[in-house]
Amino acid sequence: MKATAFAPVNVALIKYWGKDNNNLRLPANSSLSVNLTNLGTTTMVEWSKDFINDLADERMIQHLDRIRKLAKFNLKAKVITKNNFPSSAGLSSSASGFAALTLAATAAAGLKLSENDLSRLARLGSGSACRSIPDGWAEWSKGNNETSYAKTIFPADYWDLRILVIILSEGKKAISSTSGQEGVKTSEFYRVRLNGIDSKIKKIKAAIKEKNFRVLGEIMEEDCLSMYGVMMTQKPSLMYWLPETIRVMQAVRQWREEGLESYFTINTGQNVLVFCEPKNENEIVKRLEKINGVIEVRRDKIGKGARLLA
Ligand code: DP6
């Protein structure tokens, strides 16, 4: 009763920020993301009556309990999990982590769940994890416990865009996305942001359909800043950026003025993700690597969803 799964990191172009206050992780707004090809989490789960305790952290133990309930057994779990990137620094380790855990633990239990069911279950572990289950471009709809899951809207190979993952510091963030979201309603901008999301999703989907990189990038960048507008005006106020984060944002804008096009987005952390077209990738990487404070630039592409390795 053992299985190993890999799940990719996903990057939201339209962010999830705000949810109900019970354990269902029902988002206040729909969101839209792409999976990465290289960055992700590999997780091995083994169920056995011989283990004394679960080998996992508290949030993972709660997730294993959900799976025990579905499998109708009471076995203990051994979990070995590894991220191939720095954790808790705004690179969505909880998304890839809970997606990989969901797939490995259900497969090891012999459960055969549909992609939608896996996505729904991953959502209960960490909201954004539901988007790391399906391939490529994914949309996670707000809704109720049954209808709120992510599905592919365009396949991974639909549009060859490059995503540059800029590691600025390996320091961990002080406030997790889970606790950060508790204060959303205290921001005067929260409602305003929510009111505009559906039309933004419509526009960005049209831009993907037409492969209009400029419109895609502008909406993505604007939505990141809109989420930060909420974060910064919440009480207590959240601010994840470092001086080097802002340096990268300003450089990206400066290069755009000069005709070298790319757009940034940031999650809850200091690191920045930059989207560009393949023809500009080498030049942008070269310039990013010269920015003071940039430790590493990882090149990535749009990839498939969670899958079993063994
Ligand atoms: C800024 O999915 O980590 O990355 O549901 O509490 O686990 P929980 O939150 P989480 O929040 C992700 C927030 C974000 C935006 C996004 O990925 O959409």
Residues whose N, C-alpha, C, O or C-beta is under 5 A from the ligand:
A	BS01	DP6	A12 I14 K15 Y16 R25 S31 S94 G125 S126 G127 S128 A129 S177 T178 N267 T268
